């Protein structure tokens, strides 16, 4: 089976990080940026690195961009270039187009012109940091929608020795414990009567406001 191919446009901190991670995972990656220095810096890491203007449709055609299953537009501050690049790639028929947005308005425009997925790396990282600051037991925070999120919560001192029935997070906070992770093992059907250990991690789904209440309660 041929390796999946990715093209990443924009070799700023976010784009270069995505390109490096995909390469480390064994995928073929084409890195594109109009800045020759950035291309030189990434060229020894990715499969191919090319200096090109992504708002030039003929340049994109010449690179064979249509042969890539997934293209990530990670252009930084230049919102106009981001939008124009997205329009060009959409017209070229890219199967999956993922675009980085600077703000909510930028994201709405990208959605309207056909981006398959819009990501907000700065906002998402800000949310993760905020949740970690308010509750040191929060290991990760994933926003599923405007209303719902998932958190990975390490058992706090208040949880150790208690079981899910004791905690009763569904009735008290309106949240659901989807799984419990112990080391490398993931239990997706946790027994409500099994006591929690200090090394356990709870995977919890809930509405954002409810999760915040739960986090603050068990961080005290």
Backbone as a ProteinNet text record, in pm:
[ID]
protein_1_A
[PRIMARY]
XXXXXXXXXXXXXXXXXXXXXXXXXXXXXXXXXXXXXXXXXXXXXXXXXXXXXXXXXXXXXXXXXXXXXXXXXXXXXXXXXXXXXXXXXXXXXXXXXXXXXXXXXXXXXXXXXXXXXXXXXXXXXXXXXXXXXXXXXXXXXXXXXXXXXXXXXXXXXXXXXXXXXXXXXXXXXXXXXXXXXXXXXXXXXXXXXXXXXXXXXXXXXXXXXXXXXXXXXXXX
[TERTIARY]
84.6	0	88.2	60.4	139.2	118.3	225.4	216.4	129.3	52.5	-31.6	57	19	98	27.7	106	53.5	132.8	62.9	129.5	96.4	197.5	179.4	225.2	136.4	168.4	183.1	302.4	330.1	419.3	546.8	641.9	675.5	571.1	589.1	600.6	585.2	599.5	498.1	373.7	270	290	306.7	322.4	443.5	556.4	677.6	663.2	588.6	564.5	480.3	374.9	289.9	369.3	447.6	527.6	627.9	693	792	726.3	612	541.9	495.3	440.3	393.5	510.5	623.2	742.4	791	792.9	835.8	744.2	618.5	522.4	535.4	624.7	652.5	578.8	514.5	440.8	527.7	489.4	555.1	496.7	585.4	540.5	607.9	525.2	574	553.7	662.7	656.9	665.8	573.9	569.9	569.2	655	655.8	720.5	677.5	736.1	871.2	899.4	1024.2	1132.4	1235.3	1341.6	1416.7	1435	1507.4	1432.1	1301	1220.4	1225.8	1226.4	1235.3	1370	1475.2	1607.3	1611.6	1546	1547.5	1472.2	1366.6	1283.5	1325.1	1408.5	1438.4	1504.1	1581.4	1647.6	1558.2	1436.2	1344.5	1235.3	1170.6	1056.8	1103	1007.8	1038.2	1078.2	999.3	1027.9	996.5	1075	1051.8	1068.8	968.9	970	932.1	1006.8	971.8	876.1	753.4	652.6	546.9	479.9	371.5	240.8	178.3	57	-63.8	-54.3	-165.7	-152.7	-52.9	-32.2	-84.6	-201	-265	-176.8	-109.2	-23.9	93.6	145.6	255.6	208.9	88.4	33.8	9.2	-39.3	-60	73	174.4	305.9	366.4	331.8	382.7	308	200.7	121.2	43.5	-2.3	-70.7	-196.8	-255.2	-378.4	-354.8	-229.2	-197	-195	-207.5	-200.7	-340.9	-354.6	-485.5	-527.4	-429.2	-457.7	-361.6	-416.9	-334.7	-369.8	-267.1	-285.9	-235.6	-323.9	-285.5	-256	-127.5	-84.7	-24.1	-75.4	-23.3	-49.2	51.6	46	-45.5	12	-66.1	-137.2	-97.6	-154.4	-288.4	-395.7	-528.7	-572.4	-538.6	-576.4	-514.5	-387	-320.1	-380.7	-417.7	-479.6	-610.7	-693.4	-823.7	-806.6	-717.4	-696.5	-639.3	-545.1	-487.2	-594.3	-681.6	-790.1	-882.9	-917.8	-1004.1	-940.2	-811.5	-740.1	-736.9	-703.3	-693.3	-829.2	-932.8	-1067.9	-1105.6	-1073.9	-1102.8	-1023.6	-905.2	-821.6	-868.5	-965.5	-1024.7	-947.9	-879.4	-808.4	-910.3	-889.4	-987.4	-1014.9	-908	-924.7	-839	-904.7	-837.7	-854.5	-742.7	-743.3	-672.5	-738.5	-684.8	-677.6	-566	-546.3	-612.9	-688.6	-754.9	-693.3	-689.8	-635.1	-738.8	-864.3	-971.1	-1103.9	-1210.4	-1341.3	-1394	-1376.5	-1425	-1350.9	-1220.7	-1140	-1189.8	-1218.5	-1267.9	-1401.6	-1491.7	-1622.6	-1607.1	-1516	-1492.1	-1437.2	-1341.8	-1281.6	-1386.4	-1475.7	-1583.2	-1674.6	-1705	-1796	-1736.3	-1604.2	-1542.7	-1498.1	-1529.5	-1512.9	-1404.2	-1339.8	-1239.5	-1308.2	-1247	-1307.5	-1297.4	-1190.1	-1173.6	-1095.7	-1145.6	-1077.9	-1024.5	-897.6	-837.2	-788.2	-792.1	-750	-639.9	-517.5	-412.7	-384	-380.5	-352	-464.7	-589.6	-704.5	-709.6	-690.2	-697.6	-588.2	-467.2	-359.4	-388.9	-448.2	-486.1	-586	-682.6	-780.7	-712.9	-621	-551.7	-470.6	-400.5	-319	-408.2	-519.9	-611.3	-665.6	-704.8	-757.8	-649.4	-527.7	-418.1	-386.7	-397.3	-369	-474.2	-600.1	-707.5	-715.1	-668.1	-669.3	-544.7	-444.7	-321	-344.5	-461.5	-491.4	-533.9	-562.9	-602.8	-478.8	-474.7	-361.6	-383.4	-509.4	-539.1	-683.4	-710.3	-843.9	-871.1	-979.3	-1012.3	-1152.2	-1161.8	-1291.5	-1357.6	-1474.5	-1545.9	-1638.8	-1698.9	-1791	-1799.5	-1890.5	-1907	-1956.2	-2021	-2081.8	-2009.8	-1953.9	-1900.3	-1748.9	-1687.1	-1543.1	-1512.1	-1389	-1338.6	-1214.9	-1204.7	-1083.5	-1022	-890.6	-816.7	-776.7	-833.1	-809.8	-740.6	-624.6	-554.4	-628.4	-635.5	-707.6	-645.1	-728.7	-682.6	-689.9	-638.8	-642.2	-785.4	-882.8	-1022.6	-1081.8	-1018.1	-1070.7	-1009.1	-885.2	-811.4	-885.2	-906	-974	-1124.4	-1178.5	-1322	-1348.3	-1475.6	-1511.5	-1605	-1641.5	-1726	-1863.3	-1909.4	-2040.1	-2032.9	-1920.5	-1901.9	-1896.1	-1823	-1805.1	-1933.6	-2007.1	-2136.6	-2132.3	-2032.8	-2013.1	-2128.9	-2200.8	-2312.4	-2424.8	-2461.5	-2571.6	-2529.7	-2406.7	-2362.2	-2316.8	-2259.3	-2201.4	-2253.2	-2332.5	-2382.8	-2278	-2169.2	-2059.8	-2053.6	-1991.9	-1979.9	-1834	-1798.3	-1664.7	-1666.9	-1600.9	-1602.6	-1504.7	-1393	-1290.1	-1196.3	-1120.8	-1017.1	-887.7	-783.3	-653.1	-559.3	-499.9	-401.4	-272.9	-172.3	-49.9	-80.1	-49.3	-76.8	-209.8	-278.8	-404.6	-523.8	-615.7	-736.6	-859	-932.6	-1054.1	-1174.1	-1239	-1351.6	-1485	-1482.4	-1604.1	-1570.8	-1536.3	-1495.3	-1607.6	-1571.4	-1665.9	-1689.5	-1815	-1849.6	-1807.9	-1777.8	-1742.4	-1592.2	-1512.4	-1367.7	-1307.6	-1226.6	-1165.9	-1060.8	-1049.6	-953.6	-816.3	-713.4	-575.8	-515	-405.8	-344.1	-286.4	-260.2	-204.7	-310.2	-438.3	-545.4	-571.3	-614.7	-654.3	-795.7	-885.2	-1024.7	-1046	-1111.8	-1149.9	-1295.8	-1322.7	-1455.4	-1513.1	-1637.5	-1709.6	-1818.7	-1832.9	-1939.8	-1951.3	-2053.9	-2065.7	-1956.7	-1911.7	-1797	-1815.6	-1931.2	-1955.9	-1956	-2011.5	-2016.1	-1875.4	-1794	-1656.7	-1576.1	-1597.2	-1526.3	-1562.9	-1693	-1737.8	-1671	-1665.3	-1603.8	-1454.6	-1386.3	-1243.3	-1214.3	-1289.6	-1265.6	-1294.9	-1397.2	-1433.3	-1320.7	-1263.7	-1163.1	-1021.1	-1006	-873.9	-852.3	-960.8	-951.2	-867.4
-120	0	125.1	219.1	341.5	427.3	494.3	580.5	701.8	743.1	861.2	984	1074.2	1192.6	1318.3	1404.4	1529.5	1646.6	1757.1	1881.7	1984.6	2050.2	2153.3	2286.1	2384	2515.8	2615.8	2672.9	2767	2701.6	2739	2675.3	2762.2	2823	2891.5	2787.4	2829.5	2734.9	2621.2	2655.7	2553.1	2460.2	2517.6	2436.7	2345.3	2397.8	2315.6	2205.9	2234.8	2133.9	2019.4	2052.7	1950.3	1868.5	1936.6	1868.5	1772.9	1817.2	1733.2	1612	1633.9	1524.1	1418.6	1461.4	1367.2	1288.5	1355.9	1288.3	1183.7	1220.2	1126.2	1003.8	1021.3	910.5	823.6	862.9	780.2	818.5	936	978.3	1062.9	1066.6	1155.1	1295	1393.4	1530.1	1626.8	1708	1817.9	1946.7	2018.1	2145.9	2258.7	2356.5	2468.7	2600	2691.9	2825.1	2920.5	3045.5	3143.9	3194.3	3165.7	3210.4	3104.2	3139.1	3044.4	2995.2	3082.4	3043.1	2935.8	2951.1	2850.9	2716.7	2720.8	2597.5	2529.7	2608.5	2551.6	2484.6	2544.3	2491.5	2359.6	2343.2	2222.4	2115.3	2150.2	2060.1	1928.7	1931.2	1808.4	1720	1766.4	1691.9	1622.3	1697.4	1642.8	1573.2	1508.2	1436.5	1532.6	1638.4	1740.4	1876.6	1976.8	2114	2207	2291.8	2376.3	2520.1	2614.8	2755.7	2793.7	2831.9	2866.5	2956.9	3031.5	3119.7	3042.5	3016	2933.1	3004.1	3135.7	3207.7	3210.2	3142.7	3130	2993	2992.6	2866.3	2780.8	2843.1	2766.6	2702.9	2773.5	2718.5	2596.3	2601.9	2488.7	2369.4	2397.3	2289.5	2224.6	2308.6	2257.9	2167.7	2193.4	2110.5	1978	1963.7	1841.2	1831.6	1946.9	1951.4	1865.4	1844.4	1764.9	1617.1	1575	1434.7	1404.1	1508.6	1489.2	1471.6	1370.8	1341.9	1448.5	1500.2	1600.1	1717.2	1837.9	1959	2042.5	2085.1	2170.3	2310.3	2408.4	2547.4	2609.1	2627.7	2675.8	2815.1	2895.2	3031	3114.7	3194.2	3268.7	3388.7	3508.1	3629.9	3681.2	3635.6	3687.5	3619.5	3676.3	3618.1	3616.5	3720.5	3726.2	3610.4	3583.4	3471.7	3338.5	3327.1	3205.1	3176.9	3280.9	3265	3234.8	3308.3	3287.5	3148.4	3107.2	2972.8	2866.4	2884.3	2788.4	2780.5	2895.2	2898.4	2823.8	2848.7	2784.2	2633.1	2589.3	2445.5	2377.6	2448	2391.9	2374	2473.9	2465.5	2353.9	2324.3	2218.4	2079	2075.6	1946.9	1867	1935.3	1863.8	1785	1653.6	1571.4	1620.3	1651.1	1697.5	1821.3	1931.3	2059.7	2108.9	2117.6	2161.5	2296.5	2395	2531	2589.9	2651.8	2721.4	2858.9	2892.9	3023.6	3108.9	3239.3	3332.2	3371.4	3377.6	3419.1	3362.1	3388.9	3331.1	3377.8	3506.9	3558.6	3492.4	3481.2	3412.1	3268.8	3203.5	3065.8	3053.5	3149.7	3147.6	3160.1	3248.5	3265.4	3136.1	3073.8	2949.4	2838.8	2831.7	2732	2757.3	2883	2917.8	2888.3	2898.8	2876.9	2732	2646.1	2503.6	2429.4	2491.3	2418.1	2299.4	2181.5	2062.7	2067.6	2127.8	2142.5	2270.4	2350.2	2473.2	2453.6	2485.7	2466.3	2600.2	2609.8	2731.4	2694.1	2673	2623.3	2712.9	2845.4	2935.5	2932.1	2937.1	2933.4	2801.6	2690	2558.2	2540.6	2588.5	2579.1	2666.5	2783	2869.8	2802.8	2730.8	2658.5	2551.2	2478	2371.6	2427.9	2537.3	2599.3	2650.7	2714.1	2767.8	2657.2	2544.5	2433.8	2371.9	2366.9	2312.2	2404.1	2534.5	2630.2	2624.1	2608.5	2605.7	2471.5	2365.8	2233.7	2156.5	2144.7	2073.8	1927.2	1872.9	1732.8	1713.3	1823.3	1813.3	1791.3	1675.9	1642.6	1687.7	1685.2	1728.9	1775.9	1861.5	1919.7	1925.4	1862.1	1856.9	1913.1	2017	2078.4	2004.5	1943.9	1869.7	1959.2	2056.7	2149	2274.4	2364	2485.9	2455.1	2339.4	2307.1	2196.1	2098.1	1979.4	1965.9	1910.9	1887.2	1755.8	1710.5	1593.2	1636	1592.2	1618.2	1486.5	1486.6	1377.7	1428.6	1367.5	1415.2	1307.6	1342.5	1252.9	1251.3	1135.9	1127.1	1220.6	1301.3	1391.6	1318.5	1381.8	1321.2	1289.8	1370.8	1349.5	1225.4	1178.4	1064.2	931.8	934.8	811.2	727	599.4	507	504.4	604.8	606.5	541.1	506.4	449.2	544.7	507.2	595.3	615	512	523.6	629	629.8	729.4	871.2	885.5	1018.6	1068.2	977.8	1008.2	1136.4	1142	1264.3	1292.1	1187.6	1210	1286	1242.5	1308.2	1444.3	1453.4	1576.3	1684.2	1642.6	1740.8	1729	1625.9	1608.2	1562	1500.5	1454	1301.3	1246	1100.8	1057.9	960.2	900.6	794.8	824.8	735.9	619.7	643.9	541.3	578.1	478.9	501	442.1	524.1	480.6	456.6	338.5	304.8	263.8	349.5	322.7	326.4	217.4	209.6	140.4	93.1	20.8	115.6	99.1	181.2	94.1	121.5	48.1	130.6	87.1	163.9	123.8	23.5	-16	-27.5	83.7	78.4	32.3	-50.1	-97.7	13.6	46.2	156.6	131.8	5.2	-27.2	-40.3	-32.2	-45.8	83.3	73.8	194.6	254.2	385.1	454.3	459.7	444.5	447.9	584.1	618	749.4	767.4	656.7	666.8	659.5	649.8	641.3	777.4	772	893.1	872.3	965.5	955.5	1034.4	971	1038.5	1078.8	1208.4	1257.6	1346.4	1317.3	1395.5	1476	1600.2	1680.7	1816.9	1891.4	2029.3	2111.9	2215.7	2292	2346	2405.4	2462.7	2355.5	2238.8	2129.5	2076.4	2067.5	2019.6	2114.5	2243.7	2342.6	2324.5	2305	2283.2	2159.4	2052.3	1927.4	1948.4	2015.9	2040.7	2120	2226.4	2313	2239.9	2156.2	2081.3	1987.5	1914.8	1815.4	1870.4	1999.8	2061	2128.7	2137.7	2203.6	2121.4
0	0	0	-90.2	-98.7	26.6	66.8	183.4	152.6	250.5	232.5	218.5	130.5	103.3	154.4	216.8	269.2	212.3	186.6	149.6	256.9	306.4	408.9	350.3	348.6	293.3	407.2	418.6	527.3	630.8	632.3	723.6	843.7	900.2	1027.7	1138.4	1262.3	1374.2	1367.5	1336.3	1331.2	1211.4	1092.8	972.5	977.6	1023.1	1030.9	1135.4	1242.7	1346.2	1291.9	1215.1	1155.2	1053.7	970.9	868.6	931.8	1037	1105.7	1170.1	1235.6	1302.6	1202.6	1089.1	987.3	928.3	907.4	855.8	955.1	1082.5	1187	1192.6	1153.1	1152.9	1027.8	937.3	820.4	693.6	692.3	574.1	481.9	354	258.3	274.8	288.1	312.4	214.9	150.3	67.2	145	171.9	242.4	140.5	151.3	57.3	135.2	92.2	152.4	52.9	53.3	-37.8	13.6	141.2	203.6	183.1	108	74.6	198.8	296.8	417.9	495.2	505.8	576.4	504.8	371.3	294.5	316.5	323.2	349.8	487	585.1	721.9	734.1	652.8	663.3	563.6	466.3	354	395.7	504.2	549.2	635.6	659.9	746.9	666.1	576.3	501.1	373	305.5	181.3	70.6	52.4	-48.7	10.7	-26.7	17.7	-101.8	-125.4	-244.2	-207.6	-261.8	-245.9	-357.6	-321.8	-422.6	-361.1	-446.4	-404.7	-414.6	-302.1	-300.6	-359.2	-380.6	-442.6	-594.9	-646.7	-791.1	-834.6	-898.4	-934.2	-1025	-1120.8	-1212	-1138.9	-1039.7	-959.8	-881.5	-830	-755.4	-848.4	-967.2	-1065.3	-1100.9	-1121.6	-1160.6	-1053.3	-927.6	-817.6	-805.4	-882.3	-873.1	-743.7	-694.1	-564.8	-563.7	-683.7	-690.5	-661.1	-658.7	-630.3	-481.2	-398.5	-253.8	-195.7	-109.3	-48.9	50.1	122.5	226.4	210.1	210.6	208.2	330.5	402.1	519.7	485.5	495.9	473.6	609.8	637.1	768.7	758.4	666.2	645.3	769.6	808	933.3	933.8	934.6	956.9	831.9	715.1	590	559.5	613.5	598.9	453	378.6	237.2	159.6	183.9	116	157	284	334.4	261.5	247.2	181.5	33	-33.4	-176.7	-204.1	-120	-134.6	-118.7	-21.2	2.9	-117.9	-174.4	-293	-410.3	-432.4	-543	-524.2	-404.2	-377.2	-387.1	-344.6	-355.2	-501.3	-583.5	-726.5	-793.9	-740.9	-797.2	-754.8	-663.2	-625	-522	-429.7	-322.6	-239.7	-217.2	-143.6	-1.4	72.9	210.9	232.5	267.1	283.2	426.9	497.6	637.2	644.7	706.7	704.5	844.9	873	1000	994.4	1097.2	1103.9	1213.8	1188	1287.4	1392.6	1350.3	1441.7	1393.3	1468.5	1437.1	1301.8	1268.9	1140.7	1024.2	1038	936.5	919.9	1031.8	1028.6	956.3	979.1	912.3	761.3	717.9	574.7	514.9	584	535.2	522.9	618.1	611.5	492.2	467.3	357.6	220.7	209.3	77.5	58.5	157	132.4	206.2	304.7	382.5	452	444.4	506.6	658.6	707.3	851.8	879.7	972.2	1012.1	1153.6	1174.3	1306.3	1361.1	1492.9	1562.3	1662	1616.3	1706.4	1825.9	1803.9	1916	2019.2	1969.7	2061.3	2137.2	2064.5	2127.4	2231.6	2199.3	2297.2	2418.3	2392	2503.2	2595.9	2539	2620.2	2704.7	2643.2	2716.6	2832.3	2805.5	2910.7	3023	2986.5	3087.8	3177	3116.8	3196.3	3284	3233.1	3313.7	3431.8	3409.9	3516.6	3626.6	3587.8	3688	3759.1	3693.3	3755	3710.5	3795.8	3761.2	3723.6	3757.4	3725.9	3580.1	3509.7	3369.6	3283.2	3214.8	3129	2986	2941.7	2805.8	2798.4	2701.3	2683	2533.7	2489.6	2347.9	2327.2	2246.3	2217.6	2102.8	2127.3	2023.4	1942.7	2009.3	1944.3	2029.9	1994	2074	2214.4	2232.1	2361	2438.3	2367.4	2433.4	2418.3	2521.8	2521.7	2592.9	2575.1	2646.6	2724.3	2849.2	2926.8	2972.6	2980.6	3044.2	3181.5	3285.5	3421.7	3506.3	3556.9	3648.2	3782.1	3844	3971	4074.9	4136.9	4242	4375.7	4479.8	4614.1	4656.9	4609.1	4646	4579.9	4471.2	4396.7	4438	4483.4	4511.8	4616.5	4584.5	4675.7	4657.5	4588.8	4562.1	4426.9	4402.8	4273.1	4198.9	4076.6	3995.9	4057	4127.4	4193.6	4304.3	4377.3	4483.3	4425.9	4317.1	4258	4192.4	4128.7	4069.1	3983.4	3892.5	3814.1	3718.4	3678.4	3586	3654.9	3773.9	3845	3900.5	3950.4	4016.5	3919	3806.8	3714.3	3569.8	3541.1	3405.3	3306.5	3358.2	3272.6	3272.9	3170.8	3159.3	3156	3239.1	3234.3	3124.4	3013.1	2897.3	2912.6	2980.3	2994.2	3107.2	3152.3	3252.9	3199.7	3200.6	3150.5	3268	3270.2	3372.4	3300.5	3307.2	3231.5	3083.3	3014	2869.6	2839.9	2944.4	2925.5	2932.7	2836.9	2832.5	2856	2962.1	2995	2950.6	2841.4	2787	2849.2	2937.5	3010	3158.5	3222.1	3362.6	3455.2	3552.3	3652.9	3755	3776.3	3866.2	4009.9	4043.8	4182.2	4205.2	4099	4114.4	4169.3	4276	4333.3	4239.5	4240.5	4155	4221.3	4138.5	4186	4155.1	4223.1	4203.4	4062.9	3991.5	3856.7	3747.2	3785.5	3685.8	3621.8	3494.7	3422.1	3370.7	3404.1	3361.5	3232.1	3135.1	3011	3026.5	3034.1	3070.4	2959.9	2922.8	2822.1	2890.3	2847.8	2905.8	2841.6	2882	2837.1	2904.6	2837.1	2885.2	3026.9	3052.2	3184.7	3292.4	3259.4	3356.5	3384.8	3280.7	3298.9	3386.9	3367.8	3449.9	3597.1	3625.5	3764.4	3823.3	3744	3789.5	3816.1	3723.3	3737.4	3865.4	3885	4001.6	4131.9	4131.8	4253.1	4295.9	4198.7	4233	4234.9	4204.8	4214.1	4349.2	4428.2	4559.2	4656.5
[MASK]
++++++++++++++++++++++++++++++++++++++++++++++++++++++++++++++++++++++++++++++++++++++++++++++++++++++++++++++++++++++++++++++++++++++++++++++++++++++++++++++++++++++++++++++++++++++++++++++++++++++++++++++++++++++++++++

